[in-house]
Amino acid sequence: QPVPCPSGFYQDQAGQGSCKRCPAGFYCSDVCEDNSLCVGPSPNSSVPILCPSGYFCPEGTRFPDEFPCPVGYFRDALALFSDSQCSPCTPGMYCAQQGLSQPTAACD
């Protein structure tokens, strides 16, 4: 019986006795899209998923919104792995919350 890898780890090969640490730029959840436990390889295999825009995913990231770009920053790109890749808010615009993929609005 396959055993699921914990969040932050994955296994994409059958018959392995250990899990791999999730690579930077990706997150690895132990819950698949259909809300079942991922036990890969299977149709809902436990594999790394690209980090969403507005967030960064260092090695071992467990879920997509674990590490948001901070207030005052944004980034419209996938697979960031460090907060240094978040961009300062565009001049004349403001970034009111964390995890933004674009500035909130123009300054008044």
NORGIRA-V713123 format. One record per pair of residues at least 6 apart in sequence whose C-alpha atoms are under 8 Angstrom apart, sorted by sequence separation. I is the first residue (numbers start at 1). J is the second residue. D is the distance in whole Angstrom. If there is no record, write none. Layout:
BEGIN
i=[I/I]
j=[J/J]
d=[D/D]
END
This chain:
BEGIN
i=[5/22/31/32/38/39/40/51/69/89/11/30/31/38/39/40/57/95/96/11/30/38/95/96/10/11/55/57/94/95/9/10/34/55/57/75/93/94/95/9/10/33/55/56/75/93/94/9/10/32/52/55/56/74/75/93/94/8/9/32/51/52/55/56/73/74/90/93/94/5/8/32/54/55/69/73/74/89/92/93/54/73/74/92/30/72/73/29/69/72/10/28/8/9/28/8/9/28/54/55/7/8/9/27/28/54/74/7/8/26/27/53/54/57/58/59/72/73/6/7/26/27/53/54/56/57/58/72/6/7/26/27/53/56/57/58/71/72/74/76/77/5/23/25/26/52/53/55/56/57/71/72/73/74/75/76/4/14/22/25/52/53/56/71/72/74/75/76/13/14/51/52/53/56/70/71/73/74/75/12/13/50/51/70/71/74/11/12/50/51/56/69/70/74/11/27/56/68/69/73/25/26/55/68/69/25/26/28/54/68/4/5/12/24/25/26/27/28/29/4/5/12/24/25/27/28/29/65/4/11/12/23/24/26/27/28/3/4/10/11/23/24/27/2/10/22/23/24/27/2/10/21/22/21/22/5/4/54/55/54/55/53/54/53/54/53/54/8/9/8/8/9/25/26/7/8/25/7/8/24/25/26/7/24/25/24]
j=[11/28/37/38/44/45/46/57/75/95/18/37/38/45/46/47/64/102/103/19/38/46/103/104/19/20/64/66/103/104/19/20/44/65/67/85/103/104/105/20/21/44/66/67/86/104/105/21/22/44/64/67/68/86/87/105/106/21/22/45/64/65/68/69/86/87/103/106/107/19/22/46/68/69/83/87/88/103/106/107/69/88/89/107/46/88/89/46/86/89/28/46/27/28/47/28/29/48/74/75/28/29/30/48/49/75/95/29/30/48/49/75/76/79/80/81/94/95/29/30/49/50/76/77/79/80/81/95/30/31/50/51/77/80/81/82/95/96/98/100/101/30/48/50/51/77/78/80/81/82/96/97/98/99/100/101/30/40/48/51/78/79/82/97/98/100/101/102/40/41/78/79/80/83/97/98/100/101/102/40/41/78/79/98/99/102/40/41/79/80/85/98/99/103/41/57/86/98/99/103/56/57/86/99/100/57/58/60/86/100/37/38/45/57/58/59/60/61/62/38/39/46/58/59/61/62/63/99/39/46/47/58/59/61/62/63/39/40/46/47/59/60/63/39/47/59/60/61/64/40/48/59/60/60/61/46/46/98/99/99/100/99/100/100/101/101/102/59/60/60/61/62/78/79/61/62/79/62/63/79/80/81/63/80/81/81]
d=[7/6/5/5/6/6/5/6/7/6/8/6/6/6/6/8/8/8/8/5/5/5/5/6/5/6/7/8/6/5/6/5/8/6/6/8/6/6/7/5/7/7/8/6/5/7/6/4/6/6/6/6/6/6/6/6/6/6/5/8/6/8/4/7/6/5/7/4/6/6/5/7/6/5/6/5/7/6/6/5/6/4/6/6/7/6/5/8/6/5/6/7/7/6/7/5/8/5/6/8/6/6/8/6/6/5/7/4/8/6/5/6/6/7/8/8/7/6/7/5/5/7/5/7/7/6/5/5/5/8/4/6/5/5/5/6/6/6/8/8/8/6/7/6/5/7/5/7/5/7/6/7/7/7/7/4/7/7/6/6/5/8/6/5/8/5/5/6/7/6/6/7/8/6/7/5/7/5/6/6/6/6/5/5/8/6/6/5/5/6/8/5/7/6/7/6/8/6/5/8/7/6/8/4/7/5/8/7/8/8/7/7/7/6/6/8/7/6/5/6/7/6/4/7/5/5/6/8/4/6/6/7/4/7/5/6/6/7/5/7/5/7/6/6/6/6/6/8/6/8/7/7/5/6/7/8/8/8/6/4/8/8/5/7/4/5/8/8/6/4/5/8/8/6/8/4/4/5/8/8/5/8/7/8/4/5]
END
